[in-house]
Amino acid sequence: MEQFVIDQIRSGLKYLPANLAKSYFIKNSNAETIAFRSKGFIRGVCHPNENFSQLKEANIGWIRIDIPYPYKPDGSISAHYKGFKEKCRRFHEHGIKVMAVTPYPSDYIADGADVRTEAGREKLKAVAAFLAKDLQNDVDAFQITNEMGIPHFTLPLTMEEAVRFIALHLETIFPIRGRLLIGYNSAGPQADLHAGLKPYLQYVDYVGVDIYVGCFDTIPGAMWMFDSLLRYLWNFTKKPILLQEFGYISGGKPKTKKEKRAVLQAYGYSSEAEAAKEPDMFIERLPETLKKHVKHVCENDPDRYADLLFRSDLKNHFYRELPAITKIPGYEHTPEGQAKFYADILPHLYSLPYVCGAIIYCYMDSDRCYICGQNDCPTETRWGLVDCAGSPKPSFYAVKKAFGRIQWEDKVSDR
């Protein structure tokens, strides 16, 4: 198998052959996965605007948005939660379904619903039951929290506690879910999360995975990585696999050594080593959003600051760059490269019979990076199918064509 993968890379092929995936699925198929896929492929986007005509033009059938924590400190329902419900209703009025992401553990903990205590677990289950009952007519599916294992989403929980957090939601919601679909997701393989949740797979309709090849880590990507991860997860869970987040950055390039040195000099340092010698002072000079992120992820441990900033993919945020190696060969981080990515991958994902849908991250570019707070950081600002003004990028038309073909093929297969 290793030689096969090497040959794929050398020959320039983008994927493991689709017929290999189909033959593997046929030999190991189950009725649940087949039945889910027969209902139609989920064609979705994350974080849309409300230009409904434009969304429908792109043949988008689902949106994925976050549920605000429902309660205020005094126990009353928050205005943000009420606004969320109204927003869901507007999408439903235009024939678009809603995948709703339940709040993060830290939101529950702030309200006393802490999975680490007995009283907290009971309150957590009450919140989960409320969401399931209250949103019956407003959403179409639940994703239980998001990307446990990624520190800034998971903390202050350990992975074992995060598994219990998800499991309590699944056990509570599944019996009262009615028409709603329910599942969870992972950031990439996250084997410890899936292993911990295996006893609870009886309570899920799908298992989600987020795959961002060639965009974050300072390592090269390849299209066959999608196949490998998706097939691994289906084989492990035997559940319909939803590509719950994926995408490709439409801008960003590497910086020269001179440009990186200028970034460091702007903070008063001549090198990374010099900055690492006084981590407390260095961190205080960072943009406020980046400073808070580093302190949170490192749990206010200065000894970890330099490693996070200079030896993880946060380095891309600090320098506001995408290294030359951080891409999929043949797919540049340009609007045209992003469009080519979607034009190639969406039909292929549809050809994988154990994949039940694909939700693109995301619909609209951002004017500022939510991780570091800088407006010229490419990592979290240039994922959109439309730009910050809402004007379509080349990827919009690529998705429109691919999703349109998928929608047509689903209708044909129903006849």
C-alpha positions as CSV (number, residue, x, y, z in Angstrom):
1,M,0.0,0.0,0.0
2,E,2.8,2.4,0.8
3,Q,4.4,1.9,-2.7
4,F,0.9,2.4,-4.2
5,V,0.7,5.8,-2.5
6,I,4.2,6.8,-3.6
7,D,3.3,5.8,-7.1
8,Q,0.2,8.0,-6.9
9,I,2.2,11.0,-5.9
10,R,4.9,10.4,-8.5
11,S,2.4,10.0,-11.3
12,G,0.6,13.2,-10.3
13,L,-2.8,11.5,-9.8
14,K,-5.0,13.4,-7.5
15,Y,-7.0,10.7,-5.8
16,L,-7.1,7.1,-5.0
17,P,-9.3,5.6,-7.7
18,A,-13.0,5.9,-7.1
19,N,-13.6,2.3,-8.2
20,L,-11.3,1.2,-5.3
21,A,-13.6,3.1,-2.9
22,K,-16.7,1.6,-4.4
23,S,-15.4,-2.0,-4.3
24,Y,-14.3,-1.5,-0.7
25,F,-17.7,-0.1,0.2
26,I,-19.6,-2.9,-1.5
27,K,-17.6,-5.6,0.4
28,N,-18.1,-3.8,3.7
29,S,-21.4,-1.9,3.2
30,N,-24.3,-1.7,5.7
31,A,-28.0,-0.8,5.3
32,E,-27.7,2.3,7.4
33,T,-25.1,4.0,5.3
34,I,-26.9,3.1,2.0
35,A,-30.2,4.4,3.4
36,F,-28.8,7.7,4.5
37,R,-27.1,8.3,1.1
38,S,-30.3,7.4,-0.7
39,K,-32.0,10.5,0.8
40,G,-29.7,12.8,-1.1
41,F,-26.2,14.2,-0.7
42,I,-25.9,17.1,1.7
43,R,-24.8,20.2,-0.2
44,G,-23.8,22.8,2.3
45,V,-21.8,25.9,3.4
46,C,-20.7,27.2,6.7
47,H,-21.5,30.7,8.0
48,P,-23.6,32.1,5.1
49,N,-25.0,35.6,4.6
50,E,-28.7,35.9,4.0
51,N,-28.5,36.6,0.2
52,F,-31.0,33.7,-0.3
53,S,-31.2,34.1,-4.1
54,Q,-27.5,33.9,-4.4
55,L,-27.3,30.8,-2.1
56,K,-29.9,29.1,-4.1
57,E,-28.2,30.1,-7.4
58,A,-25.2,28.1,-6.1
59,N,-27.4,25.1,-5.5
60,I,-26.7,25.2,-1.8
61,G,-29.3,23.1,0.1
62,W,-27.9,23.3,3.7
63,I,-26.2,25.8,5.9
64,R,-24.2,25.2,9.0
65,I,-24.3,27.7,11.9
66,D,-23.6,27.8,15.6
67,I,-26.2,27.8,18.3
68,P,-25.6,30.5,20.9
69,Y,-25.8,29.3,24.5
70,P,-29.5,29.7,25.3
71,Y,-29.5,31.1,28.8
72,K,-28.5,34.4,30.4
73,P,-26.9,34.3,33.9
74,D,-30.4,34.9,35.4
75,G,-31.8,31.8,33.7
76,S,-33.8,33.7,31.1
77,I,-33.5,33.0,27.4
78,S,-30.8,35.2,25.7
79,A,-31.6,37.6,22.9
80,H,-28.8,35.9,20.8
81,Y,-30.5,32.6,21.1
82,K,-33.9,34.1,20.1
83,G,-32.2,35.7,17.1
84,F,-30.7,32.4,16.1
85,K,-34.1,30.8,16.0
86,E,-35.5,33.6,13.8
87,K,-32.5,33.3,11.5
88,C,-33.1,29.6,11.1
89,R,-36.8,30.3,10.2
90,R,-35.7,32.7,7.5
91,F,-33.5,30.0,5.9
92,H,-36.4,27.5,6.1
93,E,-38.7,29.9,4.4
94,H,-36.3,29.9,1.5
95,G,-36.1,26.1,1.4
96,I,-32.6,25.8,2.9
97,K,-32.0,23.3,5.7
98,V,-30.0,24.0,8.9
99,M,-27.2,22.0,10.5
100,A,-26.9,23.5,14.0
101,V,-23.7,23.3,16.1
102,T,-24.3,23.1,19.8
103,P,-22.2,25.4,22.1
104,Y,-18.7,24.7,23.3
105,P,-17.9,23.2,26.7
106,S,-16.7,26.6,28.0
107,D,-20.1,28.1,27.5
108,Y,-21.7,25.3,29.5
109,I,-19.1,25.6,32.3
110,A,-19.7,29.3,32.6
111,D,-23.4,28.5,33.4
112,G,-22.5,25.7,35.9
113,A,-23.2,22.9,33.4
114,D,-19.8,21.3,34.0
115,V,-19.3,17.8,32.8
116,R,-16.7,17.3,35.5
117,T,-19.2,17.4,38.4
118,E,-22.3,15.4,39.1
119,A,-24.6,18.5,39.4
120,G,-23.0,19.9,36.3
121,R,-23.7,16.8,34.3
122,E,-27.4,17.0,35.3
123,K,-27.6,20.6,34.2
124,L,-25.8,19.8,31.0
125,K,-28.4,17.1,30.1
126,A,-31.2,19.6,30.9
127,V,-29.7,22.1,28.5
128,A,-29.3,19.4,25.8
129,A,-32.9,18.3,26.2
130,F,-34.1,21.9,26.0
131,L,-32.2,22.5,22.7
132,A,-33.6,19.2,21.2
133,K,-37.2,20.1,22.1
134,D,-37.1,23.8,21.5
135,L,-35.4,23.6,18.0
136,Q,-37.5,20.7,16.6
137,N,-39.1,23.0,14.0
138,D,-36.2,25.3,13.5
139,V,-33.2,23.1,12.6
140,D,-32.8,19.9,10.7
141,A,-29.6,18.4,12.2
142,F,-27.4,18.8,15.3
143,Q,-23.6,18.6,15.4
144,I,-22.6,18.2,19.0
145,T,-20.1,20.9,19.7
146,N,-17.1,21.3,17.4
147,E,-13.6,19.8,16.9
148,M,-12.9,18.4,20.3
149,G,-9.1,17.9,20.5
150,I,-8.4,21.4,19.1
151,P,-7.2,23.2,22.3
152,H,-9.0,26.5,21.9
153,F,-12.3,24.7,21.4
154,T,-11.7,22.0,24.0
155,L,-10.1,23.7,27.0
156,P,-10.5,23.5,29.9
157,L,-11.6,19.9,29.3
158,T,-9.3,16.9,28.7
159,M,-10.1,14.7,25.8
160,E,-11.6,12.1,28.1
161,E,-13.9,14.8,29.5
162,A,-14.7,16.1,26.0
163,V,-15.8,12.5,25.0
164,R,-18.1,12.5,28.0
165,F,-19.4,15.9,27.1
166,I,-20.4,14.7,23.6
167,A,-21.7,11.4,24.9
168,L,-24.1,13.0,27.4
169,H,-25.6,15.1,24.6
170,L,-26.0,12.1,22.4
171,E,-27.6,10.0,25.1
172,T,-30.0,12.8,25.9
173,I,-31.0,14.0,22.5
174,F,-31.2,10.8,20.5
175,P,-34.4,9.5,22.2
176,I,-36.2,12.8,21.7
177,R,-34.7,13.9,18.4
178,G,-37.8,13.3,16.3
179,R,-37.0,14.1,12.7
180,L,-33.6,15.7,13.6
181,L,-30.3,14.1,12.5
182,I,-27.6,14.0,15.1
183,G,-23.9,13.5,15.0
184,Y,-20.5,14.9,16.0
185,N,-17.3,15.9,14.2
186,S,-13.5,15.7,14.5
187,A,-10.7,17.8,13.3
188,G,-8.9,15.3,11.0
189,P,-8.5,11.7,12.2
190,Q,-8.5,12.4,16.0
191,A,-8.4,8.7,16.8
192,D,-8.7,9.2,20.5
193,L,-12.0,11.0,20.1
194,H,-13.5,8.4,17.8
195,A,-12.3,5.5,20.0
196,G,-13.8,7.1,23.1
197,L,-17.1,7.6,21.3
198,K,-17.4,4.2,19.7
199,P,-19.7,2.9,22.5
200,Y,-22.1,5.8,21.7
201,L,-22.3,5.3,17.9
202,Q,-25.7,3.8,18.4
203,Y,-26.9,7.3,19.1
204,V,-25.6,9.0,15.9
205,D,-27.0,9.2,12.4
206,Y,-23.7,10.4,10.9
207,V,-20.1,11.0,11.9
208,G,-18.5,14.2,10.7
209,V,-14.9,15.0,9.9
210,D,-13.2,18.3,9.1
211,I,-10.3,18.1,6.6
212,Y,-8.2,21.0,5.6
213,V,-5.4,19.7,3.4
214,G,-2.8,22.1,2.2
215,C,-4.0,25.1,4.2
216,F,-2.8,25.0,7.9
217,D,0.1,22.8,8.8
218,T,3.5,23.6,7.3
219,I,3.5,20.3,5.3
220,P,2.5,19.5,1.8
221,G,-1.0,18.2,1.0
222,A,-2.4,15.8,-1.6
223,M,-5.9,15.1,-2.8
224,W,-5.7,11.4,-1.9
225,M,-5.5,12.4,1.8
226,F,-9.3,13.1,1.6
227,D,-9.9,9.5,0.4
228,S,-7.7,8.0,3.1
229,L,-9.2,9.9,6.0
230,L,-12.8,9.4,4.9
231,R,-12.4,5.7,4.2
232,Y,-10.6,5.2,7.5
233,L,-13.4,6.9,9.4
234,W,-16.2,5.0,7.7
235,N,-14.4,1.7,8.2
236,F,-13.9,2.5,11.9
237,T,-17.5,3.7,12.6
238,K,-19.6,2.1,9.8
239,K,-21.7,5.3,9.9
240,P,-22.4,7.7,7.1
241,I,-19.5,10.1,6.9
242,L,-20.2,13.8,6.5
243,L,-17.3,16.0,5.4
244,Q,-18.5,18.6,7.9
245,E,-15.9,21.3,7.1
246,F,-13.5,21.5,4.3
247,G,-12.2,24.2,2.0
248,Y,-9.2,25.9,0.3
249,I,-7.8,29.3,0.9
250,S,-8.0,31.6,-2.1
251,G,-5.0,33.9,-1.2
252,G,-1.7,34.0,0.6
253,K,1.9,33.5,-0.2
254,P,5.2,32.9,1.6
255,K,7.2,35.8,3.1
256,T,11.0,36.2,2.5
257,K,13.5,36.0,5.3
258,K,13.8,39.8,5.1
259,E,10.0,40.3,5.4
260,K,9.8,37.9,8.4
261,R,12.7,39.8,10.1
262,A,10.7,43.0,9.6
263,V,7.7,41.5,11.3
264,L,9.9,40.6,14.3
265,Q,11.5,44.0,14.3
266,A,8.1,45.6,14.5
267,Y,7.7,43.9,17.9
268,G,11.2,45.0,18.9
269,Y,13.2,41.8,18.3
270,S,15.8,40.8,15.7
271,S,15.1,37.0,15.8
272,E,12.8,34.3,17.1
273,A,15.4,33.2,19.6
274,E,15.6,36.7,21.1
275,A,11.8,36.9,21.4
276,A,11.7,33.5,23.1
277,K,14.1,34.7,25.8
278,E,11.5,37.1,27.2
279,P,8.2,35.4,26.5
280,D,6.0,37.5,28.9
281,M,7.1,40.8,27.4
282,F,7.0,39.5,23.8
283,I,3.4,38.2,24.2
284,E,2.2,41.5,25.6
285,R,3.3,43.2,22.4
286,L,1.2,41.0,20.1
287,P,-2.2,42.0,18.7
288,E,-4.8,41.6,21.5
289,T,-6.7,38.8,19.8
290,L,-3.5,36.8,19.1
291,K,-2.2,37.5,22.7
292,K,-5.5,36.1,24.2
293,H,-5.4,33.0,22.0
294,V,-1.8,32.2,22.9
295,K,-2.4,32.6,26.6
296,H,-5.6,30.5,26.5
297,V,-4.1,27.6,24.5
298,C,-0.9,27.6,26.6
299,E,-2.9,28.0,29.8
300,N,-0.8,31.1,30.7
301,D,2.4,29.1,30.7
302,P,5.1,31.4,29.3
303,D,7.5,28.4,28.7
304,R,5.1,27.3,26.0
305,Y,4.6,30.6,24.2
306,A,7.5,30.4,21.8
307,D,6.8,26.8,20.8
308,L,3.3,27.6,19.9
309,L,4.1,30.8,18.0
310,F,7.2,29.6,16.1
311,R,6.9,25.8,15.9
312,S,3.2,25.2,15.1
313,D,0.9,26.4,12.4
314,L,0.2,29.5,14.5
315,K,3.5,30.7,12.9
316,N,1.5,31.4,9.7
317,H,-0.7,33.7,11.7
318,F,2.2,35.5,13.4
319,Y,3.9,36.2,10.0
320,R,0.7,36.5,8.1
321,E,1.8,34.1,5.4
322,L,1.2,30.8,3.8
323,P,4.5,28.9,3.4
324,A,5.4,27.7,-0.1
325,I,5.0,24.1,1.1
326,T,1.5,24.7,2.6
327,K,-0.6,23.8,-0.4
328,I,-1.8,20.9,-2.6
329,P,0.4,20.6,-5.7
330,G,-1.4,21.9,-8.7
331,Y,-3.8,24.1,-6.6
332,E,-2.3,27.5,-5.9
333,H,-3.7,29.7,-3.1
334,T,-5.4,32.0,-5.6
335,P,-9.1,32.6,-6.5
336,E,-8.5,30.4,-9.6
337,G,-6.7,27.7,-7.6
338,Q,-9.6,27.6,-5.1
339,A,-12.1,27.2,-7.9
340,K,-10.1,24.4,-9.5
341,F,-10.1,22.6,-6.1
342,Y,-13.9,22.6,-5.8
343,A,-14.4,21.7,-9.4
344,D,-12.2,18.7,-9.0
345,I,-13.1,17.5,-5.5
346,L,-16.9,17.8,-5.3
347,P,-17.7,15.3,-8.0
348,H,-15.1,12.9,-6.5
349,L,-16.6,13.2,-3.0
350,Y,-20.0,12.4,-4.5
351,S,-18.6,9.3,-6.1
352,L,-17.6,7.9,-2.7
353,P,-20.7,5.9,-1.6
354,Y,-20.0,6.2,2.2
355,V,-19.8,10.0,2.1
356,C,-23.2,11.5,2.7
357,G,-22.4,15.1,2.2
358,A,-20.0,18.0,2.0
359,I,-20.2,21.3,3.8
360,I,-17.9,24.0,2.5
361,Y,-16.0,26.3,4.8
362,C,-17.1,28.9,4.2
363,Y,-19.5,31.1,2.2
364,M,-18.0,34.5,2.7
365,D,-14.5,36.0,3.1
366,S,-13.7,37.7,6.5
367,D,-12.3,41.1,7.0
368,R,-10.2,40.0,10.0
369,C,-8.7,36.7,11.2
370,Y,-10.6,35.4,14.2
371,I,-7.4,33.7,15.6
372,C,-4.9,36.6,15.4
373,G,-7.2,39.6,14.7
374,Q,-5.1,40.8,11.8
375,N,-6.8,41.8,8.5
376,D,-3.9,40.8,6.3
377,C,-3.6,37.2,7.7
378,P,-4.6,34.8,4.9
379,T,-5.3,31.8,7.2
380,E,-8.7,32.8,8.3
381,T,-9.8,35.5,5.9
382,R,-9.9,34.1,2.4
383,W,-12.0,30.9,2.5
384,G,-15.1,32.4,1.0
385,L,-17.0,31.6,-2.2
386,V,-17.9,35.3,-2.2
387,D,-15.8,38.2,-1.1
388,C,-16.4,40.5,1.9
389,A,-18.8,42.6,-0.3
390,G,-20.7,39.5,-1.3
391,S,-19.5,39.4,-4.9
392,P,-19.0,35.9,-6.3
393,K,-15.4,34.6,-6.7
394,P,-14.5,32.0,-9.3
395,S,-15.1,29.3,-6.7
396,F,-18.8,30.3,-6.4
397,Y,-19.3,29.3,-10.0
398,A,-17.3,26.1,-9.6
399,V,-19.5,25.1,-6.6
400,K,-22.6,26.1,-8.5
401,K,-21.8,23.8,-11.3
402,A,-20.7,20.9,-9.2
403,F,-23.6,21.1,-6.7
404,G,-26.0,21.5,-9.6
405,R,-24.8,18.3,-11.1
406,I,-25.0,16.5,-7.8
407,Q,-28.5,17.8,-7.2
408,W,-29.6,16.6,-10.7
409,E,-28.0,13.1,-10.2
410,D,-29.7,12.7,-6.8
411,K,-33.1,13.5,-8.5
412,V,-32.4,11.0,-11.3
413,S,-31.5,8.3,-8.8
414,D,-34.8,8.8,-7.0
415,R,-36.8,7.9,-10.0
